[in-house]
Amino acid sequence: MNKALIMAAIALMLSTGLIAQERGKERIKAYRTAYITQELDLSSKEAEKFWPVYNEYDKKIFGLRVVKMREERSRIKELGGPEMLSDEEASQTLNTMLASEKEITKTREDMYKALSKVLSPTKLLKLYHAEMSFNKRLLSEFKKGKQGNK
């Protein structure tokens, strides 16, 4: 009975952690949406057309950047780290990672072409800067949180 209680407690903690993590992702996404909307000074008409296109491409880019790259990093780790790979395996891994980066770049280009039907070139440039600025802020906040936990 104690084992069942312990297992239930562990399951509860894990699910609570996953829920908190998901809420954190949702908060970051909401913050990013608000930040980009404000930085681009989107009208309601522009926002209505902009966000579906942006979100579609952003999802693709996220999948390429996070999922594919995570798989490669995980594979390297399972093999014992970069130093444990043969030259052939290392070369293959680099080629896979570079192909993913090219695909990300191509997807980003497609996104900007699609968004050029919705936004002016000036707002597209502002989007590029807003994304970079947001990512820097997010990283800075993450570092502050890590330092505060020490």
C-alpha positions as a Markdown table, in Angstrom:
| # | Residue | x | y | z |
|---|---|---|---|---|
| 1 | Met | 0.0 | 0.0 | 0.0 |
| 2 | Asn | 2.9 | 2.4 | 0.8 |
| 3 | Lys | 4.3 | 1.7 | -2.7 |
| 4 | Ala | 1.0 | 2.6 | -4.3 |
| 5 | Leu | 0.8 | 5.8 | -2.3 |
| 6 | Ile | 4.4 | 6.7 | -3.2 |
| 7 | Met | 3.8 | 6.0 | -6.9 |
| 8 | Ala | 0.6 | 8.1 | -6.8 |
| 9 | Ala | 2.5 | 11.0 | -5.1 |
| 10 | Ile | 5.3 | 10.8 | -7.8 |
| 11 | Ala | 2.7 | 10.7 | -10.6 |
| 12 | Leu | 1.0 | 13.8 | -9.0 |
| 13 | Met | 4.3 | 15.7 | -8.8 |
| 14 | Leu | 5.3 | 14.8 | -12.3 |
| 15 | Ser | 1.9 | 15.9 | -13.7 |
| 16 | Thr | 2.0 | 19.1 | -11.6 |
| 17 | Gly | 5.4 | 19.8 | -13.0 |
| 18 | Leu | 4.2 | 19.2 | -16.6 |
| 19 | Ile | 1.2 | 21.4 | -16.1 |
| 20 | Ala | 3.4 | 24.2 | -14.6 |
| 21 | Gln | 5.8 | 23.9 | -17.5 |
| 22 | Glu | 2.9 | 24.1 | -20.0 |
| 23 | Arg | 1.5 | 27.2 | -18.2 |
| 24 | Gly | 5.0 | 28.7 | -18.4 |
| 25 | Lys | 5.1 | 28.1 | -22.2 |
| 26 | Glu | 1.6 | 29.6 | -22.6 |
| 27 | Arg | 2.7 | 32.7 | -20.6 |
| 28 | Ile | 5.8 | 33.1 | -22.7 |
| 29 | Lys | 3.7 | 32.8 | -25.9 |
| 30 | Ala | 1.2 | 35.4 | -24.6 |
| 31 | Tyr | 4.0 | 37.7 | -23.6 |
| 32 | Arg | 5.6 | 37.3 | -27.0 |
| 33 | Thr | 2.4 | 37.9 | -28.8 |
| 34 | Ala | 1.8 | 41.1 | -26.8 |
| 35 | Tyr | 5.4 | 42.2 | -27.3 |
| 36 | Ile | 5.4 | 41.7 | -31.1 |
| 37 | Thr | 2.0 | 43.3 | -31.5 |
| 38 | Gln | 3.2 | 46.4 | -29.6 |
| 39 | Glu | 6.5 | 46.6 | -31.3 |
| 40 | Leu | 5.0 | 46.3 | -34.8 |
| 41 | Asp | 2.1 | 48.6 | -33.8 |
| 42 | Leu | -0.3 | 46.3 | -35.5 |
| 43 | Ser | -3.8 | 47.5 | -36.3 |
| 44 | Ser | -6.6 | 45.1 | -35.5 |
| 45 | Lys | -7.0 | 44.4 | -39.3 |
| 46 | Glu | -3.2 | 43.7 | -39.6 |
| 47 | Ala | -3.2 | 41.5 | -36.5 |
| 48 | Glu | -6.1 | 39.5 | -37.8 |
| 49 | Lys | -4.2 | 38.6 | -41.0 |
| 50 | Phe | -0.7 | 38.5 | -39.4 |
| 51 | Trp | -1.0 | 36.1 | -36.5 |
| 52 | Pro | -2.4 | 33.1 | -38.3 |
| 53 | Val | 0.4 | 33.2 | -40.9 |
| 54 | Tyr | 3.1 | 34.0 | -38.3 |
| 55 | Asn | 1.9 | 31.2 | -36.0 |
| 56 | Glu | 1.8 | 28.6 | -38.8 |
| 57 | Tyr | 5.4 | 29.3 | -39.8 |
| 58 | Asp | 6.6 | 29.8 | -36.2 |
| 59 | Lys | 5.3 | 26.3 | -35.4 |
| 60 | Lys | 7.3 | 24.8 | -38.3 |
| 61 | Ile | 10.4 | 26.7 | -37.3 |
| 62 | Phe | 10.0 | 25.5 | -33.7 |
| 63 | Gly | 9.6 | 21.9 | -34.9 |
| 64 | Leu | 12.8 | 22.2 | -36.9 |
| 65 | Arg | 14.9 | 24.1 | -34.3 |
| 66 | Val | 13.8 | 22.4 | -31.2 |
| 67 | Val | 12.5 | 18.9 | -32.1 |
| 68 | Lys | 15.1 | 18.0 | -34.8 |
| 69 | Met | 18.0 | 19.6 | -33.0 |
| 70 | Arg | 16.9 | 18.0 | -29.7 |
| 71 | Glu | 16.9 | 14.6 | -31.4 |
| 72 | Glu | 20.5 | 15.1 | -32.7 |
| 73 | Arg | 21.7 | 16.3 | -29.3 |
| 74 | Ser | 20.1 | 13.4 | -27.6 |
| 75 | Arg | 21.6 | 11.0 | -30.1 |
| 76 | Ile | 25.1 | 12.4 | -29.6 |
| 77 | Lys | 24.6 | 12.2 | -25.8 |
| 78 | Glu | 23.5 | 8.5 | -26.1 |
| 79 | Leu | 26.7 | 7.8 | -28.1 |
| 80 | Gly | 28.8 | 9.2 | -25.3 |
| 81 | Gly | 29.3 | 12.8 | -26.5 |
| 82 | Pro | 30.9 | 14.4 | -29.6 |
| 83 | Glu | 34.3 | 13.0 | -28.7 |
| 84 | Met | 33.0 | 9.4 | -29.0 |
| 85 | Leu | 31.7 | 9.8 | -32.5 |
| 86 | Ser | 33.7 | 8.6 | -35.4 |
| 87 | Asp | 34.7 | 11.1 | -38.1 |
| 88 | Glu | 32.0 | 9.6 | -40.3 |
| 89 | Glu | 29.3 | 9.9 | -37.6 |
| 90 | Ala | 30.4 | 13.4 | -36.8 |
| 91 | Ser | 30.3 | 14.4 | -40.4 |
| 92 | Gln | 26.8 | 12.9 | -40.8 |
| 93 | Thr | 25.6 | 14.7 | -37.7 |
| 94 | Leu | 27.0 | 18.0 | -38.9 |
| 95 | Asn | 25.3 | 17.5 | -42.3 |
| 96 | Thr | 22.0 | 16.7 | -40.6 |
| 97 | Met | 22.2 | 19.8 | -38.4 |
| 98 | Leu | 23.2 | 22.1 | -41.3 |
| 99 | Ala | 20.3 | 20.7 | -43.4 |
| 100 | Ser | 18.0 | 21.6 | -40.5 |
| 101 | Glu | 19.4 | 25.1 | -40.4 |
| 102 | Lys | 18.9 | 25.5 | -44.1 |
| 103 | Glu | 15.3 | 24.3 | -43.7 |
| 104 | Ile | 14.8 | 26.8 | -40.9 |
| 105 | Thr | 16.2 | 29.6 | -43.2 |
| 106 | Lys | 14.0 | 28.5 | -46.1 |
| 107 | Thr | 10.9 | 28.4 | -43.8 |
| 108 | Arg | 11.7 | 31.8 | -42.5 |
| 109 | Glu | 12.1 | 33.2 | -46.0 |
| 110 | Asp | 8.7 | 31.7 | -46.9 |
| 111 | Met | 7.2 | 33.2 | -43.8 |
| 112 | Tyr | 8.5 | 36.7 | -44.7 |
| 113 | Lys | 7.2 | 36.3 | -48.3 |
| 114 | Ala | 3.8 | 35.3 | -47.0 |
| 115 | Leu | 3.8 | 38.2 | -44.4 |
| 116 | Ser | 4.8 | 40.7 | -47.1 |
| 117 | Lys | 1.2 | 40.4 | -48.4 |
| 118 | Val | 0.1 | 41.6 | -44.9 |
| 119 | Leu | 2.8 | 44.0 | -43.7 |
| 120 | Ser | 5.0 | 46.6 | -45.2 |
| 121 | Pro | 8.7 | 46.0 | -45.5 |
| 122 | Thr | 9.3 | 48.4 | -42.6 |
| 123 | Lys | 7.1 | 46.3 | -40.3 |
| 124 | Leu | 8.7 | 43.1 | -41.5 |
| 125 | Leu | 12.1 | 44.6 | -40.5 |
| 126 | Lys | 10.5 | 45.6 | -37.2 |
| 127 | Leu | 9.3 | 42.0 | -36.8 |
| 128 | Tyr | 12.8 | 40.7 | -37.2 |
| 129 | His | 14.2 | 43.1 | -34.6 |
| 130 | Ala | 11.2 | 42.4 | -32.3 |
| 131 | Glu | 11.9 | 38.7 | -32.4 |
| 132 | Met | 15.6 | 39.2 | -31.6 |
| 133 | Ser | 14.8 | 41.7 | -28.9 |
| 134 | Phe | 12.2 | 39.4 | -27.3 |
| 135 | Asn | 14.6 | 36.4 | -27.3 |
| 136 | Lys | 17.3 | 38.5 | -25.7 |
| 137 | Arg | 14.9 | 39.7 | -23.0 |
| 138 | Leu | 13.7 | 36.1 | -22.4 |
| 139 | Leu | 17.2 | 34.9 | -22.1 |
| 140 | Ser | 18.1 | 37.7 | -19.7 |
| 141 | Glu | 15.0 | 36.9 | -17.5 |
| 142 | Phe | 15.9 | 33.2 | -17.5 |
| 143 | Lys | 19.5 | 34.1 | -16.4 |
| 144 | Lys | 18.2 | 36.3 | -13.7 |
| 145 | Gly | 15.9 | 33.6 | -12.4 |
| 146 | Lys | 18.8 | 31.1 | -12.4 |
| 147 | Gln | 21.0 | 33.4 | -10.5 |
| 148 | Gly | 18.2 | 34.2 | -8.0 |
| 149 | Asn | 17.8 | 30.5 | -7.3 |
| 150 | Lys | 21.4 | 30.0 | -6.2 |
